């Protein structure tokens, strides 16, 4: 066959209509094959009917809210199909414990994710890395550096930045959401690289926020059809946006880590950081240069994005639920008083404040839809089969709305987290940080950050809704890690008569 014939054949094969026809045939064959070869005679969990060829249509925006409707209709575990993929969605707490926790060894894997995992992240973002040696190496390094004992050493860093966060609110209260983003970026950049950006406009903060926006949009269900129909990856130019995004974020992560490496080579005294830890143990951890850069960078990115959102959700809840805010402030006045600001030393004496934080995690979870796991063996649950290879999604939004554990689930009620004696319940969780062996390794750092900022904000201010701009409690971004859309509140000084007085009370804080 001549070269010209091969070229013409290639052009025909790459025509969109040809690819669509091939995709249709392969999908039909896959569905028939799955039906005929599944070893178990047990049925899949029930679920909404879908197209016989393409399966179920999943909303691209706020799928987690739609899944809650299906949970109420089909039960705590239901099944979907998209293209070649079987998807099992878990929407109630006990089912999540049974499947995601007790069977954690067999749900630790991730589904093959071409768009966000393979192309955008180069297979190196721990969030999306499949189970295996690379995942084990990365998890070992992260857990060693983010265990609670180590996190406590970073208390002064969190408090210094929380102080600056409060001063930023005093200075420009209308930009409170930007201030939360600056706080989060500054803390995680300090932890990752020993650096301290001074403002939200810092080029590095802006660069990482661009990367995070891209990742969040890419992870929305159904946005990139290539994950259901892998043949689409061969359409010329189809994945260029993601390829360019990968090049940008890898360059950013490598540049940040190389700055730490150069400082170390010059013999400069550099602060303890995750980047320094990785450089010193890179050979021991058996990580390549790109893997090392991505591991430090992914920690920076993920921690910055989620913590900023969680802090802003706390502000939103305080404004919308003044009775809950008042209980926190009554506790702060009793334990801390108004003459000094709360610190981590007060934490064990502030259960009402922690209950408020835990309720914000449940009420408006940042990673509301969770991230898909993959079953590595057939799992039997209540006489249904969760087949090997299926994607298993713990829908965090629904799990935190299980009426058996969270009565009146739409109500914002911090008291649900407290015992009759006023202590935090130890037997209640909403799994806002994920499930099983894929639980977020930064959960202790994130909780500490949200706690200290919530305590400081509600100590310093009475947060009130702005009557000229009503708050929509449901107005959130459509990305995988959700953020409240811009909202206005009034920060009324409560420990002093003026904003200047609040500033004076913070003068010696965290020095």
C-alpha positions as CSV (number, residue, x, y, z in Angstrom):
1,X,0.0,0.0,0.0
2,X,1.4,3.4,-1.0
3,X,2.1,6.2,1.5
4,X,-0.6,8.3,-0.1
5,X,-3.2,5.5,0.5
6,X,-2.1,5.2,4.1
7,X,-2.5,8.9,4.5
8,X,-6.0,9.0,3.0
9,X,-7.0,6.0,5.2
10,X,-5.7,7.8,8.3
11,X,-7.6,10.9,7.3
12,X,-10.9,8.9,7.0
13,X,-10.4,7.1,10.3
14,X,-9.8,10.4,12.1
15,X,-13.0,12.0,10.8
16,X,-15.3,12.8,13.7
17,X,-18.2,10.7,12.2
18,X,-15.9,7.7,11.8
19,X,-14.6,8.0,15.4
20,X,-18.3,8.3,16.6
21,X,-19.2,5.1,14.7
22,X,-16.3,3.2,16.1
23,X,-17.0,4.4,19.6
24,X,-20.7,3.3,19.2
25,X,-19.7,-0.2,18.1
26,X,-17.1,-0.6,20.9
27,X,-19.6,0.6,23.5
28,X,-22.2,-1.9,22.3
29,X,-19.6,-4.7,22.4
30,X,-18.4,-3.7,25.8
31,X,-21.9,-3.6,27.3
32,X,-22.7,-7.1,25.8
33,X,-19.3,-8.4,27.0
34,X,-19.8,-7.2,30.5
35,X,-23.3,-8.7,30.7
36,X,-22.2,-12.1,29.4
37,X,-18.9,-12.5,31.3
38,X,-19.8,-11.1,34.7
39,X,-19.1,-14.1,37.0
40,X,-21.6,-13.1,39.7
41,X,-25.3,-13.7,39.2
42,X,-26.1,-11.0,41.7
43,X,-27.5,-7.8,40.3
44,X,-26.0,-4.4,40.3
45,X,-27.5,-2.0,42.8
46,X,-30.6,-0.4,41.3
47,X,-30.3,2.9,39.5
48,X,-31.9,5.3,37.0
49,X,-32.5,4.0,33.5
50,X,-30.1,5.1,30.9
51,X,-29.6,5.1,27.1
52,X,-29.0,1.5,26.0
53,X,-25.8,2.5,24.2
54,X,-24.3,5.5,26.0
55,X,-25.7,4.8,29.5
56,X,-26.7,7.5,31.9
57,X,-26.5,11.2,31.5
58,X,-24.7,12.8,34.5
59,X,-25.1,16.6,35.0
60,X,-21.8,18.5,34.5
61,X,-22.7,21.0,37.1
62,X,-23.6,20.0,40.7
63,X,-23.8,16.3,40.0
64,X,-23.4,15.6,43.7
65,X,-26.8,17.4,44.4
66,X,-28.5,15.3,41.6
67,X,-27.0,12.2,43.1
68,X,-28.7,13.0,46.4
69,X,-32.0,12.9,44.6
70,X,-31.2,9.5,43.1
71,X,-30.1,8.3,46.6
72,X,-33.5,9.2,47.9
73,X,-35.2,7.4,45.0
74,X,-33.0,4.3,44.5
75,X,-31.4,3.8,47.9
76,X,-28.1,4.2,49.7
77,X,-26.1,2.6,46.9
78,X,-27.1,3.0,43.2
79,X,-25.5,2.2,39.9
80,X,-24.9,4.2,36.7
81,X,-23.2,3.5,33.4
82,X,-21.2,5.8,31.1
83,X,-19.7,4.4,28.0
84,X,-17.6,1.4,29.0
85,X,-17.7,2.3,32.7
86,X,-19.9,1.0,35.5
87,X,-20.2,3.6,38.3
88,X,-21.4,2.8,41.8
89,X,-22.5,5.8,43.9
90,X,-22.7,5.6,47.7
91,X,-24.9,8.1,49.4
92,X,-25.4,7.0,53.0
93,X,-23.0,6.7,55.9
94,X,-23.3,3.1,56.9
95,X,-22.9,2.0,53.3
96,X,-19.8,4.2,53.0
97,X,-18.3,2.5,56.1
98,X,-19.2,-1.0,54.8
99,X,-17.8,-0.5,51.3
100,X,-15.2,2.4,51.4
101,X,-13.8,1.7,54.9
102,X,-14.2,-2.0,55.6
103,X,-13.3,-2.9,52.0
104,X,-10.7,-0.2,51.9
105,X,-7.9,-2.5,50.7
106,X,-10.0,-3.2,47.6
107,X,-11.2,0.3,46.9
108,X,-7.9,2.1,47.3
109,X,-7.3,2.2,43.5
110,X,-8.4,5.1,41.2
111,X,-10.1,4.6,37.8
112,X,-8.0,5.3,34.8
113,X,-8.5,9.1,34.3
114,X,-7.2,10.3,31.0
115,X,-8.1,14.0,31.1
116,X,-7.2,15.2,34.6
117,X,-4.9,12.3,35.7
118,X,-2.9,11.2,32.7
119,X,-2.8,14.3,30.5
120,X,-3.2,17.3,32.8
121,X,-1.2,15.8,35.7
122,X,1.2,13.5,33.8
123,X,0.1,10.6,36.0
124,X,1.9,12.3,38.9
125,X,-0.8,14.0,40.9
126,X,-1.3,11.9,44.0
127,X,-5.1,12.6,44.2
128,X,-5.5,10.7,40.9
129,X,-2.6,8.3,40.9
130,X,-3.7,4.7,40.6
131,X,-2.8,2.2,43.4
132,X,0.7,0.8,42.9
133,X,4.3,1.6,43.7
134,X,4.2,5.3,42.7
135,X,1.1,5.8,44.9
136,X,2.7,4.0,47.9
137,X,5.9,6.1,47.6
138,X,4.0,9.4,47.4
139,X,1.6,8.5,50.3
140,X,4.5,7.4,52.5
141,X,6.3,10.7,52.0
142,X,3.1,12.8,52.6
143,X,2.0,10.9,55.7
144,X,5.4,11.1,57.2
145,X,5.4,14.9,56.9
146,X,1.7,15.5,57.7
147,X,1.1,13.3,60.7
148,X,-0.5,15.1,63.6
149,X,2.7,15.2,65.6
150,X,4.5,17.1,62.8
151,X,1.5,19.3,62.1
152,X,1.6,20.6,65.7
153,X,5.1,22.0,64.9
154,X,3.5,24.3,62.3
155,X,1.2,25.9,64.8
156,X,3.2,29.2,64.9
157,X,3.1,29.4,61.0
158,X,-0.6,28.9,61.0
159,X,-1.2,31.5,63.7
160,X,1.1,34.2,62.1
161,X,-0.7,33.9,58.9
162,X,-4.1,33.8,60.6
163,X,-3.2,37.0,62.3
164,X,-2.4,38.5,58.9
165,X,-5.6,37.2,57.5
166,X,-7.5,39.0,60.3
167,X,-5.5,42.2,59.7
168,X,-6.4,42.0,56.0
169,X,-10.1,41.8,56.8
170,X,-9.7,44.8,59.1
171,X,-8.0,46.7,56.2
172,X,-10.3,45.7,53.3
173,X,-13.3,43.7,54.6
174,X,-15.1,43.5,51.2
175,X,-12.3,41.3,49.9
176,X,-12.6,38.7,52.6
177,X,-12.7,35.8,50.1
178,X,-9.4,36.9,48.5
179,X,-7.9,37.2,52.0
180,X,-8.8,33.6,52.7
181,X,-7.1,32.6,49.5
182,X,-4.0,34.5,50.4
183,X,-3.9,33.0,53.9
184,X,-4.2,29.5,52.5
185,X,-1.7,30.0,49.7
186,X,0.8,31.6,52.2
187,X,0.4,28.7,54.7
188,X,0.8,25.9,52.2
189,X,3.6,27.7,50.4
190,X,5.4,28.0,53.7
191,X,4.8,24.3,54.4
192,X,5.8,23.2,50.8
193,X,8.7,25.6,50.1
194,X,9.5,27.7,53.2
195,X,8.2,30.8,51.3
196,X,5.8,33.5,52.4
197,X,3.8,35.4,49.8
198,X,2.6,38.8,51.1
199,X,-0.6,39.3,49.0
200,X,-3.2,37.6,46.9
201,X,-1.7,39.3,43.8
202,X,1.6,37.5,44.4
203,X,2.5,35.9,40.9
204,X,3.0,32.4,42.5
205,X,-0.4,32.6,44.2
206,X,-2.0,33.6,41.0
207,X,-0.2,30.9,39.0
208,X,-1.3,28.1,41.3
209,X,-4.9,29.4,41.4
210,X,-5.0,29.2,37.6
211,X,-3.8,25.6,37.8
212,X,-6.4,24.8,40.5
213,X,-9.2,26.3,38.5
214,X,-8.2,24.3,35.5
215,X,-8.0,21.1,37.5
216,X,-11.4,21.7,39.2
217,X,-13.1,22.3,35.9
218,X,-11.5,19.2,34.3
219,X,-12.6,16.9,37.1
220,X,-16.3,17.8,36.7
221,X,-18.2,14.7,35.6
222,X,-18.6,14.3,31.8
223,X,-16.7,17.5,30.8
224,X,-14.1,15.4,29.0
225,X,-15.7,12.6,27.0
226,X,-12.3,11.0,26.6
227,X,-12.6,9.4,30.0
228,X,-15.7,7.4,28.8
229,X,-14.5,6.9,25.2
230,X,-10.6,6.7,25.2
231,X,-10.4,6.6,21.4
232,X,-11.2,10.3,21.4
233,X,-7.6,11.0,22.6
234,X,-6.5,10.3,19.1
235,X,-8.4,13.3,17.6
236,X,-5.7,15.8,16.7
237,X,-5.7,18.8,19.0
238,X,-8.5,17.5,21.2
239,X,-6.4,17.4,24.3
240,X,-4.1,20.4,23.6
241,X,-5.7,22.6,26.3
242,X,-4.8,19.9,28.9
243,X,-1.4,19.3,27.5
244,X,-0.6,23.1,27.7
245,X,-2.0,23.1,31.3
246,X,0.3,20.3,32.3
247,X,3.4,22.1,30.9
248,X,2.5,25.2,32.8
249,X,1.9,23.5,36.2
250,X,4.9,21.2,35.9
251,X,7.2,24.2,35.1
252,X,5.7,26.0,38.1
253,X,6.2,23.1,40.5
254,X,9.8,22.5,39.3
255,X,10.7,26.1,39.5
256,X,9.5,26.3,43.1
257,X,11.3,23.2,44.2
258,X,14.5,24.2,42.3
259,X,14.6,27.4,44.3
260,X,14.8,25.4,47.5
261,X,17.4,23.1,46.0
262,X,19.6,26.0,45.0
263,X,19.3,27.6,48.4
264,X,20.4,24.3,49.9
265,X,23.3,23.9,47.5
266,X,24.5,27.5,48.4
267,X,24.5,26.5,52.0
268,X,21.9,29.0,53.0
269,X,19.8,28.4,56.1
270,X,16.3,27.5,54.9
271,X,13.2,26.9,56.9
272,X,11.9,23.4,57.3
273,X,9.5,22.5,54.5
274,X,8.0,19.6,52.7
275,X,10.2,20.5,49.6
276,X,13.3,20.4,51.7
277,X,12.3,17.1,53.2
278,X,11.7,15.6,49.8
279,X,15.0,16.9,48.4
280,X,16.9,15.4,51.4
281,X,15.2,12.0,51.0
282,X,14.6,11.9,47.3
283,X,16.9,8.9,46.7
284,X,15.5,7.0,49.7
285,X,11.9,7.7,48.5
286,X,12.9,6.6,45.0
287,X,11.1,9.6,43.4
288,X,12.2,11.1,40.0
289,X,12.7,14.9,39.8
290,X,9.3,15.4,38.1
291,X,7.6,13.2,40.7
292,X,9.3,15.1,43.6
293,X,8.3,18.4,42.1
294,X,4.7,17.3,41.5
295,X,4.4,15.9,45.0
296,X,5.4,19.1,46.6
297,X,3.4,21.1,44.1
298,X,0.2,19.0,44.5
299,X,0.3,19.5,48.3
300,X,0.6,23.2,47.7
301,X,-2.2,23.3,45.2
302,X,-4.7,21.0,46.9
303,X,-4.2,22.5,50.4
304,X,-4.5,26.0,49.2
305,X,-7.7,25.5,47.2
306,X,-9.7,23.6,49.8
307,X,-8.7,25.4,52.9
308,X,-9.5,28.8,51.4
309,X,-13.0,27.6,50.5
310,X,-13.6,26.1,53.9
311,X,-12.7,29.3,55.7
312,X,-15.1,31.3,53.5
313,X,-17.9,28.7,54.1
314,X,-17.4,29.4,57.8
315,X,-17.9,33.1,57.2
316,X,-21.0,32.4,55.2
317,X,-22.5,30.2,57.8
318,X,-21.8,32.7,60.6
319,X,-23.7,35.4,58.7
320,X,-26.6,33.1,57.8
321,X,-26.9,31.4,61.2
322,X,-26.5,34.1,63.9
323,X,-27.7,31.8,66.7
324,X,-24.9,29.3,65.9
325,X,-22.4,32.2,65.8
326,X,-23.6,33.5,69.1
327,X,-22.9,30.2,70.8
328,X,-19.4,30.2,69.5
329,X,-18.9,33.8,70.7
330,X,-20.4,33.0,74.2
331,X,-17.8,30.2,74.5
332,X,-14.9,32.4,73.3
333,X,-15.9,35.1,75.8
334,X,-16.0,32.6,78.6
335,X,-12.8,30.7,77.8
336,X,-10.6,33.4,76.2
337,X,-12.2,36.7,77.0
338,X,-12.0,39.9,74.8
339,X,-8.6,41.1,76.0
340,X,-6.6,38.6,74.0
341,X,-7.1,36.5,70.8
342,X,-7.6,32.7,70.9
343,X,-4.7,30.4,70.1
344,X,-4.2,26.6,69.6
345,X,-3.5,26.4,73.4
346,X,-7.3,27.1,73.8
347,X,-8.5,24.5,71.3
348,X,-9.4,21.7,73.8
349,X,-11.5,24.2,75.8
350,X,-13.4,25.3,72.7
351,X,-15.6,22.4,71.7
352,X,-18.5,24.7,70.5
353,X,-16.1,26.3,68.1
354,X,-14.9,23.0,66.8
355,X,-18.5,21.8,66.4
356,X,-19.2,24.9,64.3
357,X,-16.2,23.9,62.1
358,X,-17.3,20.3,61.7
359,X,-20.8,21.4,60.8
360,X,-19.5,23.6,58.0
361,X,-17.5,20.6,56.7
362,X,-20.8,18.6,56.6
363,X,-23.2,21.3,55.5
364,X,-21.2,22.6,52.6
365,X,-18.3,20.2,52.0
366,X,-15.6,21.5,49.7
367,X,-15.1,18.2,47.8
368,X,-18.8,17.7,47.7
369,X,-18.9,14.9,45.1
370,X,-15.9,13.0,46.4
371,X,-13.4,11.5,44.0
372,X,-13.9,8.1,42.3
373,X,-12.2,5.0,43.7
374,X,-12.0,1.7,41.8
375,X,-13.0,-1.7,43.0
376,X,-10.1,-4.2,42.5
377,X,-12.3,-7.3,43.3
378,X,-16.0,-8.1,43.3
379,X,-17.6,-6.6,46.5
380,X,-20.9,-8.0,47.7
381,X,-23.1,-5.6,49.6
382,X,-26.7,-6.4,50.7
383,X,-27.0,-9.0,47.9
384,X,-25.8,-6.6,45.2
385,X,-22.6,-6.9,43.3
386,X,-20.1,-4.0,43.0
387,X,-18.1,-5.6,40.2
388,X,-14.3,-5.6,39.9
389,X,-13.2,-2.6,37.8
390,X,-16.2,-0.5,38.6
391,X,-15.8,3.2,39.7
392,X,-16.9,3.6,43.3
393,X,-17.9,7.2,44.2
394,X,-18.5,8.1,47.9
395,X,-20.8,11.1,47.4
396,X,-19.7,13.2,50.4
397,X,-22.7,15.6,50.0
398,X,-25.1,12.7,50.5
399,X,-23.2,10.9,53.2
400,X,-23.3,14.0,55.3
401,X,-27.1,14.2,54.7
402,X,-27.9,10.8,55.9
403,X,-31.0,11.4,58.0
404,X,-30.3,8.3,60.2
405,X,-27.1,10.1,61.5
406,X,-27.8,13.7,60.7
407,X,-31.5,14.4,61.5
408,X,-32.9,17.4,59.6
409,X,-29.8,17.4,57.4
410,X,-30.4,20.7,55.6
411,X,-30.4,22.5,58.9
412,X,-27.1,24.1,60.0
413,X,-26.8,22.7,63.5
414,X,-23.3,22.5,65.2
415,X,-25.0,20.9,68.3
416,X,-25.3,17.6,66.5
417,X,-21.5,17.2,67.0
418,X,-21.6,17.6,70.8
419,X,-22.4,15.1,73.5
420,X,-24.8,15.9,76.4
421,X,-21.6,16.8,78.3
422,X,-20.6,19.4,75.7
423,X,-17.7,17.4,74.3
424,X,-17.1,16.6,70.6
425,X,-18.6,13.2,69.7
426,X,-16.0,10.6,68.8
427,X,-18.3,8.3,66.9
428,X,-19.7,10.7,64.3
429,X,-18.0,11.6,61.0
430,X,-19.2,13.1,57.7
431,X,-16.2,11.9,55.7
432,X,-15.6,15.4,54.2
433,X,-11.9,14.5,53.7
434,X,-12.6,11.3,51.8
435,X,-12.6,7.6,52.5
436,X,-10.4,4.6,53.4
437,X,-6.8,4.7,52.3
438,X,-7.5,7.7,50.0
439,X,-8.4,10.0,52.9
440,X,-6.8,13.4,52.4
441,X,-3.4,13.3,54.1
442,X,-3.6,17.0,54.8
443,X,-6.9,16.7,56.8
444,X,-5.2,17.6,60.2
445,X,-3.5,20.7,58.7
446,X,-6.7,21.8,57.0
447,X,-8.8,21.3,60.2
448,X,-6.3,23.3,62.3
449,X,-6.3,26.1,59.7
450,X,-10.1,26.4,59.5
451,X,-10.4,26.1,63.3
452,X,-7.9,29.0,64.1
453,X,-9.3,31.3,61.5
454,X,-12.9,30.6,62.5
455,X,-12.0,31.2,66.2
456,X,-10.2,34.5,65.4
457,X,-12.9,35.9,63.0
458,X,-15.8,35.2,65.4
459,X,-13.7,36.4,68.4
460,X,-13.0,39.7,66.6
461,X,-16.2,40.3,64.7
462,X,-19.9,39.8,64.7
463,X,-20.4,38.6,61.1
464,X,-23.7,39.9,59.7
465,X,-25.4,39.7,56.3
466,X,-25.3,42.8,54.2
467,X,-29.0,43.9,53.8
468,X,-28.2,45.5,50.4
469,X,-26.9,42.2,49.1
470,X,-28.8,39.0,50.3
471,X,-26.7,35.9,50.5
472,X,-27.6,32.8,48.4
473,X,-26.5,29.8,50.5
474,X,-26.6,27.6,47.3
475,X,-24.4,29.9,45.1
476,X,-21.2,27.9,44.6
477,X,-18.8,27.3,41.8
478,X,-19.4,24.2,39.6
479,X,-15.8,22.9,40.0
480,X,-14.8,19.7,41.7
481,X,-13.6,21.5,44.8
482,X,-16.4,24.1,45.3
483,X,-16.1,27.7,46.4
484,X,-18.8,30.0,47.5
485,X,-19.5,32.6,44.8
486,X,-18.7,36.1,45.9
487,X,-20.9,37.2,48.8
488,X,-21.0,40.3,51.0
489,X,-21.0,40.4,54.8
490,X,-20.5,43.0,57.4
491,X,-17.7,42.5,59.9
492,X,-18.8,44.4,63.0
493,X,-16.1,44.7,65.6
494,X,-17.1,43.0,68.9
495,X,-13.9,43.0,71.0
496,X,-13.3,46.7,70.5
497,X,-15.4,49.7,69.4
498,X,-13.4,50.1,66.1
499,X,-11.4,48.2,63.5
500,X,-8.3,50.0,64.8
501,X,-9.0,48.6,68.2
502,X,-9.1,45.1,66.8
503,X,-5.7,45.8,65.2
504,X,-4.3,46.9,68.5
505,X,-5.4,43.8,70.3
506,X,-3.6,41.7,67.7
507,X,-0.3,43.5,68.0
508,X,1.5,40.9,70.1
509,X,-0.4,37.9,68.7
510,X,1.8,35.0,67.4
511,X,5.1,36.8,67.9
